[in-house]
């Protein structure tokens, strides 16, 4: 019993430590590197082009902590440093404008899936205002960055504490491992029945001004022809470990 209790303690503490880790972001404007980072099984990518809002507008991240997935790429309207935890009351902006990662792709089975998170410094002060950064996932020119069940576009004005709140996480208190004041839950984009060569573009642009940054995290290896497997966020796993620890402690007390 003591060994089991010790194991539960180690599991709980290890997941707590991982959920509190800080994101590490390596800035890069190399479109081929960014595209290869998100490329997964069954999808062939070619003709990559990239344009950035600044020299530090994009990067590869690891140690995602409790944002929803551990690694991938980040595309922003200004500077990837604004995504570093913790979130503070200071607004962060990189004086950028538009970032675009564009490429052609084909799918072995005609389907494509990937997971992403949208975050912004415009939360929560500028919800409902004209400062509503434009974020789109364009397939052959059509935006597919929309919420499930016809919930509309993924944007600051449409995903927040008051609108589509089930898909929103308020980070003004700094509970999530990113500097953005608000972010969506992990969202899955999917397309089925594709044929031949198609064009995809991740597009994010400042609207109204360039004072506050927005960014999109795309999970590594999930741009594939296979649906991604959802896993519990680190914080949820940590709670499970703590619950297990309490259960074993209770059993031990009853037997003493």
QUILINSUL-V786493 format. One line per field, one symbol per residue. phi: phi as a letter, one per 40 degrees, with the letter a starting at -180 (. if undefined). psi: psi as a letter, one per 40 degrees, with the letter a starting at -180 (. if undefined). burial: 1 if it has 9 or more other C-alpha atoms within 8 Angstrom, else 0. Layout:
phi->???
psi->???
burial->???
//
This chain:
phi->.cccccccccdccccccccccccbbbcabccccccccccbcgbbbafcbabbcacbcbabbbgcfcchacaibbbbcaaccccccccbcccbabfbbbbbbbacabbcbgbabababbbacccbcbcgbccbdcbabbbfgbcbcbccfgcgccadcbbacbbfccbbbcbccgcbcacccaacccbbcabbgcbgcbbbacbaacbgabcbcbabcbccgccacbdcccbccdcccccccccccccccccccccc
psi->dddddddddddddddddddeiihhhhhiehdddddddehaiehhhifhiihidiefeiihiifebfddidiaihhiechddeehiihiehihiefachhhhiiiiihdeeiiiiiihhiieeiedeheaegghhhihhhfehhegiiiffeaihideehaddhfedeihhfdefeifieheiiiihihiiiifiiahihihhhhiihdifdhiiihhhhheegiehhihhiiiddddddddddddddddddddde.
burial->0000100110111111011111111011101001101111111010011111110111111111111111111111111101111111000111111111111111100111111111111111011000111111111000111110000001111111100110111111010111111111101010000100011111111110010111111111111111000000111011111101100110010000
//
